[in-house]
C-alpha cells in the first residue's frame, strides 16, 4: 500500500495567531509568579503548539485520506469525495491557512485542509476518484494572507 504525506501550508495569519495565543499562556506567570498557575499555563501552551504547529498532517494511504490534528484524527475514504473547492476561510479546522481546500464527502460531511501543494493533492485525489467535482480553481493567486 502506497503512502503519501502532504506537507501542511501555514500562512502568516495563523502563525501570528499561534504565537499570540502561546504568548498569552506564557507571559502571565512572569507578571505574577504562581507555580501552579505557571504549570497549568505552560501545559496549555505546549498542547496548543503540539496540536496546531507540529501535529497537523495529511496522509494518503491507499484510498484513505488520514487527517491528524494533534491527538485527533479522521480517516476518510477518497471514493466518498464528491467535491473539492478552492476556498478562503478562517473556520476552525485541520487547515492552517486561509487559502484552503474544502472537501465535501459522504453525503453532506465537510472538512477543510491546507496542503502546501494543492494541485498535487487534487491530482492524487482525482487519480483515485475521477468523479470528484473541482470548483473555484485558483488563478494566479499570489501572496500570503
Secondary structure as UniProt FT lines:
FT   STRAND          3..6
FT   HELIX           12..31
FT   HELIX           35..49
FT   HELIX           50..54
FT   STRAND          56..61
FT   TURN            62..63
FT   STRAND          64..69
FT   TURN            70..71
FT   STRAND          72..77
FT   HELIX           78..80
FT   STRAND          81..88
FT   STRAND          99..105
FT   TURN            106..108
FT   STRAND          109..113
FT   HELIX           118..128
FT   TURN            130..131
FT   STRAND          133..135
//
